[in-house]
Amino acid sequence: MAKVVQFPVNPAPEKFGLQRARKKKCKEPSKQGQLNLFSNGRVIKLNKLTAFEEALLIDEQGDKKTARILYQKAIEAEDCIADCFCNLGIIDSQEGNYPKAIDSFTQALKHNPRHYEAHYNLANLYAEVGNYALAKLHYEIAIELEPSFPNSYYNLGLSLALMKLYDEAVKVLSTYCELTPDEEHQQISDLIFKLSTMTSR
């Protein structure tokens, strides 16, 4: 049974949720030693969406069942494999299938070890199940890969506070404040103040 830990702030801060992967430069590395027999061929599609883009569109519309099928097809077509696995991990997590979600996120990292959304989502999942040490590790990797993404700092700060690493939590939450607009800081400022008083005890 999980132990509930109260934050020293009312209301308790909510962590930011999972981060869906979107198409960037998601060309997968070509398989070494294999010739592409169809390098001069053309695939003519009836719509302009790639397999991944179509899956993402359906996913964002809320049809998780169809999105899952389309992400699998995109993986088979070798279209944005890491992004597909990352988004499948989100679907698995939303369905409460945490072991499958962890597997999907790690599959994303197998195809692209620098996939920051997979690291961030894996960290969120570990934090959700109470494994703050692994959450901390993956948040730190996500920050290394994408230092301007503020949600990683916020969630890392909450995880550090739960680990009673108050000095580190204050430092990370202060960085979050530097990256976000002032109007978002009231609750965080209260939390930082209370954590600061805990460090001086």
C-alpha positions as CSV (number, residue, x, y, z in Angstrom):
1,M,0.0,0.0,0.0
2,A,1.4,3.4,-1.0
3,K,2.2,6.0,1.7
4,V,0.6,9.4,1.2
5,V,3.0,12.3,1.8
6,Q,1.4,15.7,2.3
7,F,3.1,18.7,0.7
8,P,3.7,21.7,3.0
9,V,1.5,23.9,0.8
10,N,-2.3,24.4,0.3
11,P,-3.5,23.3,-2.2
12,A,-0.9,20.7,-3.0
13,P,0.8,21.3,-6.3
14,E,-0.1,19.1,-9.2
15,K,2.7,17.7,-11.3
16,F,2.6,18.3,-15.0
17,G,1.3,15.4,-17.0
18,L,2.7,13.3,-19.8
19,Q,4.2,14.9,-22.9
20,R,3.1,13.5,-26.3
21,A,5.8,13.2,-28.9
22,R,5.2,15.3,-32.1
23,K,6.9,14.9,-35.4
24,K,10.2,16.7,-35.5
25,K,13.2,15.4,-37.3
26,C,12.2,11.8,-36.6
27,K,14.0,10.1,-39.4
28,E,15.3,6.8,-38.0
29,P,18.9,5.9,-38.6
30,S,19.2,3.6,-41.6
31,K,20.1,0.0,-41.0
32,Q,23.8,-0.5,-41.4
33,G,24.9,-2.7,-44.2
34,Q,21.6,-2.9,-46.0
35,L,21.0,-1.5,-49.4
36,N,17.8,0.4,-50.1
37,L,16.4,-1.3,-53.2
38,F,13.6,1.2,-53.6
39,S,15.7,4.4,-53.3
40,N,14.4,5.7,-56.6
41,G,10.8,4.5,-56.2
42,R,7.9,6.7,-55.2
43,V,5.1,6.0,-52.8
44,I,2.0,7.9,-53.8
45,K,-0.3,8.6,-50.8
46,L,-3.9,9.8,-51.2
47,N,-3.4,12.2,-48.3
48,K,-0.4,14.2,-47.3
49,L,-0.1,12.7,-43.8
50,T,2.6,10.2,-42.9
51,A,1.6,7.1,-40.9
52,F,2.9,8.8,-37.7
53,E,1.0,12.0,-38.4
54,E,-2.2,10.2,-39.0
55,A,-1.8,8.2,-35.8
56,L,-1.1,11.4,-33.9
57,L,-4.1,13.2,-35.4
58,I,-6.4,10.3,-34.3
59,D,-4.7,10.2,-30.9
60,E,-5.3,13.9,-30.3
61,Q,-9.0,13.4,-31.3
62,G,-9.3,10.9,-28.4
63,D,-9.7,7.6,-30.3
64,K,-7.0,5.7,-28.4
65,K,-8.0,2.3,-29.8
66,T,-7.5,3.4,-33.5
67,A,-4.5,5.5,-32.6
68,R,-2.8,2.4,-31.1
69,I,-3.4,0.5,-34.3
70,L,-2.1,3.4,-36.4
71,Y,1.0,3.8,-34.3
72,Q,1.8,0.1,-34.7
73,K,1.4,0.5,-38.5
74,A,3.7,3.5,-38.4
75,I,6.3,1.5,-36.5
76,E,6.0,-1.3,-39.1
77,A,6.5,1.4,-41.8
78,E,9.6,2.7,-39.8
79,D,8.0,6.1,-39.6
80,C,9.1,8.0,-36.4
81,I,9.5,4.8,-34.4
82,A,10.7,6.4,-31.2
83,D,7.8,8.9,-31.3
84,C,5.3,6.1,-31.9
85,F,6.5,4.1,-28.9
86,C,6.5,7.2,-26.7
87,N,2.9,7.9,-27.6
88,L,1.9,4.3,-27.2
89,G,3.5,4.5,-23.7
90,I,1.2,7.5,-22.9
91,I,-1.9,5.5,-24.0
92,D,-0.7,2.5,-21.9
93,S,-0.2,4.8,-18.9
94,Q,-3.6,6.4,-19.3
95,E,-5.1,2.9,-19.3
96,G,-3.2,2.1,-16.0
97,N,-1.0,-0.5,-17.7
98,Y,2.2,0.8,-16.1
99,P,4.4,-2.2,-17.0
100,K,3.5,-1.9,-20.7
101,A,3.9,1.9,-20.5
102,I,7.4,1.5,-19.1
103,D,8.2,-1.0,-21.9
104,S,6.9,1.4,-24.6
105,F,8.9,4.3,-23.2
106,T,12.1,2.2,-23.0
107,Q,11.4,0.9,-26.6
108,A,11.3,4.6,-27.6
109,L,14.7,5.1,-25.9
110,K,16.1,2.0,-27.6
111,H,15.4,3.6,-31.0
112,N,16.5,7.1,-29.9
113,P,18.3,7.3,-26.5
114,R,18.1,11.1,-26.7
115,H,14.3,11.2,-27.0
116,Y,13.5,13.7,-24.2
117,E,9.7,13.1,-24.2
118,A,10.3,9.4,-23.5
119,H,12.7,10.3,-20.6
120,Y,10.2,12.9,-19.3
121,N,7.3,10.5,-19.5
122,L,9.2,7.7,-18.0
123,A,10.1,10.0,-15.1
124,N,6.5,10.9,-14.6
125,L,5.5,7.3,-14.6
126,Y,8.2,6.4,-12.0
127,A,7.1,9.3,-9.9
128,E,3.5,8.2,-10.2
129,V,4.4,4.7,-8.8
130,G,6.6,6.2,-6.1
131,N,10.1,5.4,-7.5
132,Y,11.5,8.9,-7.0
133,A,15.1,7.8,-7.5
134,L,14.4,6.6,-11.1
135,A,12.1,9.6,-11.6
136,K,14.9,11.9,-10.6
137,L,17.3,10.2,-13.0
138,H,15.0,10.5,-16.0
139,Y,14.0,14.1,-15.2
140,E,17.7,15.0,-15.1
141,I,18.3,13.4,-18.4
142,A,15.3,15.2,-19.9
143,I,16.6,18.5,-18.6
144,E,20.0,17.7,-20.1
145,L,18.4,17.1,-23.5
146,E,15.9,19.9,-23.4
147,P,17.0,22.5,-20.8
148,S,14.3,25.1,-21.8
149,F,11.3,22.8,-21.0
150,P,10.1,24.0,-17.6
151,N,7.8,21.1,-16.7
152,S,10.8,18.9,-16.2
153,Y,12.2,21.2,-13.5
154,Y,8.8,21.5,-11.8
155,N,8.2,17.8,-11.6
156,L,11.9,17.1,-10.6
157,G,11.5,19.7,-7.8
158,L,8.4,17.9,-6.5
159,S,10.2,14.5,-6.6
160,L,13.2,15.9,-4.8
161,A,10.9,17.4,-2.1
162,L,9.3,14.0,-1.7
163,M,12.8,12.5,-1.3
164,K,13.4,15.1,1.4
165,L,16.2,16.6,-0.7
166,Y,15.0,20.1,0.1
167,D,18.0,22.2,-0.9
168,E,18.1,20.5,-4.3
169,A,14.3,21.0,-4.6
170,V,14.5,24.7,-3.9
171,K,17.3,25.1,-6.5
172,V,15.4,23.2,-9.2
173,L,12.0,25.0,-8.5
174,S,13.9,28.3,-8.6
175,T,15.1,27.4,-12.1
176,Y,11.5,26.6,-13.0
177,C,10.5,30.1,-11.9
178,E,13.2,31.6,-14.1
179,L,11.7,29.8,-17.2
180,T,8.1,30.6,-16.6
181,P,6.0,33.8,-16.5
182,D,5.6,35.6,-13.1
183,E,1.9,34.9,-12.9
184,E,2.6,31.2,-12.5
185,H,4.8,31.7,-9.4
186,Q,2.6,32.3,-6.4
187,Q,2.1,28.6,-5.5
188,I,5.7,27.7,-6.3
189,S,7.0,30.7,-4.3
190,D,5.0,29.5,-1.3
191,L,6.4,26.0,-1.8
192,I,10.0,27.2,-2.2
193,F,9.6,29.3,1.0
194,K,8.3,26.3,3.0
195,L,11.0,24.0,1.6
196,S,13.6,26.6,2.5
197,T,12.5,26.7,6.1
198,M,12.7,22.9,6.2
199,T,16.3,22.9,5.0
200,S,17.3,25.2,7.9
201,R,15.9,22.9,10.5
